[in-house]
Structures are given as structure tokens and as C-alpha cells.
Amino acid sequence: MTPNPILGICIPTYKRPGQLLACVQSIVRSAGKRIIPVFISDDSTDDTNVATIEQLIASYPHIFHFRNPENLGIDRNILRSVDICSCRYAWLLGEDDRLLPGAVSSVLDVLKREDPRFLYVNYRSVDASMKIVLKDRSLPLMRADTMEASEFLARDAWSMGFIGSCVIRTEYWRAIKPDRYIGTYFAHVGRVMEYLKGQSLFRIADPLVLNRCGSPGTFSWTDSTFEVISGWKRLMKELEPLYGGEICQDSVQSFERAHGLNSLYFLAYLRADSVFNRNVFKCIIRSSEKSIGYKLGSWIIALTPPIFFQGMRFLLNQVRAVRYGRL
């Protein structure tokens, strides 16, 4: 059978072969009898992923593996994974994400019917074990819809930070030079939003992807957490000439609200994995314009042993398991 020319799945990978294996296996299961090409941009620069990829190709020969001659970094590797896709649409997927049953057919149906410039796919957030649902839907959509790009940027584009939500029209993608977005950790968002200027996008309401999160330790960029957080502001500075200051400021605020960035809860979340500590407090919080109460609370969190917040996270996850169920 001939691979599907409409949709390819693009995976920027690093050094997590076990996660990559499970991710591709979920793609194959979701595709069923359809042949969906998988494009892997491998930033490990060594043989870490080779055995796993050879194993996958042996059972599913429609995998195209590109090992980068040097480490490109997060932004460039994500961009390259789409650049190497030969299909009309490229669905980005993290190496530790999973497609749900029926996801491929649902996306293909929309692509054939709507022919969108960009397709947003709703997703379900789960814990590191992928057994507990933390949030059933990233965006509270009850039905599919079309949305203007400017409104989406202001309200909901923050959720595109999770690359598995992005199905990209490659012809428009290739027309955009991404250089000024590189270094924000959200270069893929900048490139998409630039080509969407003045246009609309289509959104799928049902969650089709599992987003593995729940603690900073699940992310490949854990050591750069605070740099990633500030990256959205840097991205909006680059998009401001296209969308204007008000929309970009609204986007920053929606990003901060969605992630709870100005809350002590967020710092406690980071403290559980020792990402937030006394040194971070001294470098970032102490000299900020935050209130005295916030700074005091931050200092107490920085002094509290991480195991306390790990226990709180465990209890909270049990509550979520009751609310949303287990997978």
C-alpha cells in the first residue's frame, strides 16, 4: 500500500528511546489499516535511538529517520521535524505523547472536509505514568469550530505550546522564515501564527492526544524551566508587529493564567522536583516587583523540603483520579 500523502506525523526526538517506541506504536495502532508516514528528527547525535528505530522500521517500514549531524536544540529540532515532512499536512508529536484510538481517522476526516490552514487538536493531560488524567481537555471545547487567528492568539494559543495539538499546512509553513522565533522555545507557534495572520483555523473539540505532564521532571527542558516560561513573552514581542500590542499582551496574560505562573501553587509544583530553590528565589523572585506577601510565601516554599510537595502532589493526583478516572 502507498503511504498517505495528506498527513505525516513528525516527531522531534532526543534521548528517550522507550518513550519514542511507545509513541510510534500508538501512532500505528491509531492509524489502523491506513499507512501514515512518520518523520523522526533525531537530536541525540549518537546511537541512543538507533536500535529502537530499527525495531520500529522492521514492523512498520514507513518511518523516515533523520539523525542531525549536531544537536539543534529544542526549537530547531521541532522545526526540522516538520521541514522534512513530504506530506500536505504535518502533525507534530512529542516523543512521549500518545495518540488515542481513532485519532488519525478523526484528523484525516477534518483535513479532507475542511482543508484548513491550521488544525488545532485538543488533548488530554495525564501524569508521568500515563495512568491518571490530570485534565480531560486542554481547551473546554464541546464541539468543533472555526476561529480567527487573532482571537486564538489572544485567548488560546498558549495551548499550542504542547506540540501534539498542531497539525500544520506545510506549504504555508515553508513560506515563513523562522529565525527570529528561535530561542523562545515556541518557534513553531511563531511560524504558524505568522502564516495564519488574517486567516482562520479549525479546532477539534475531542481530545485525541495524551500529553504526559504532571511534574517538571517529565519534560526534556526541565533545567531551563524559567527560561521557557519567559520565552512566551519573547515570542509575543516578535509577533507584535503582526498582531499588535494589545492582542500580544492578552496572549501573555492568557499564557500566565493557564499555567498559574503568578501563583505560589506554581512554585510549590516546581519545588516538588527541586526546580524551584533558594538560588532561583534570589535570582528571580527577590528582585521582582511581586508583593511582600508573595515573596515571603516564595521564600517559605524554597526552604520547604521537596518531599512535602511531592506528598501533596500525590494526594492531589488521587483526587483527580476520582474526578476524571484512570486510564
Phi, psi and omega in degrees: 000150181273135177302149180294124181277351184279315189231128170239151178251130190244122184239111169279122186236160176231251186236056176227070186300326179296318178293319179299317179302310181295324179297308182295322178298324178292327177295313182297317178296317181293326181290331181064237181277351179284144176259108181249116179294144180240125182249120184247120174260110191259114183263010184284338178058009176223197185266016184307317186261355189299311183299320179295317181292321176298320177298317180293316182296327180299328181257342181216090189287005184263035178252131181244112187256123178239111179266122183290137181293338175217160180291119184275338186088168188302306184301307185294326180290322175298313180299317182294325181298328176279322181302328183273357181283131182262006183266168179295323178236145178239121177261112177287143179210131175287154184294341177252018173268164178224137172276140177275159178304136179083358183297315183296314181294323178297316180292316179299319179301316180292317181299319181288325184277318188260334183048055187284158172288328177209140179241120175267130180249121178294155184217162181249128179269133181230166180283179185299329180281349183063029180247339183244128178279123179268326178206124187290321180224132178299311174251138185282059181269134178258342177209157179295150179205173174248142185220142176291143185300320182295320178293319179298316179300315183294322189257316196233357185296339177308327184287348174286349176302329171281112190293337181294350178274356192252117171246114196251135174280110192292330181295324178282322178303315184291342182279353184254130174275122189267001192308317186287348178267344183292133183104352178271346188076001180226037184299327179296324179294315179300317182295318179293312184294331177292316181284344177271355183308124180079005183242187178234166178229165179248142182238130174270130185279318184290135177293128183243353184228145171265123178259111182280114181212220177099336175203151181302332183295345179281347186263146179287346183253024185308317183294346181246026188307310184288332175291321177296317180302316181285347182297329180295321177297318179296322177297316181295328175298324180285330181272348183303320178298335180272319189250348180091157185294322184295314180295318181292325176292320175300322179295319177299315181294320179293325176298314181293320178296315184298325183259359180062036190294335182261019183250153174292333177302318181296319179293323177296321177302316179288325181295329180304330179250018178063017176288324174261130182209187183296323179295319178295319177303313183294324184279328190245310189278315187301322183267005182280177179266018179293161181291163178299319179299317179296316181295319178296314178299321179297318181295320178297317178297318181296332181273342184283134179301137182305330184300331178297314181284333174297320177295319178297320179295321178300313180296319179297321179294328177293322176297316179296323179298323177291319184290312187256342183094171179252153180268000000 
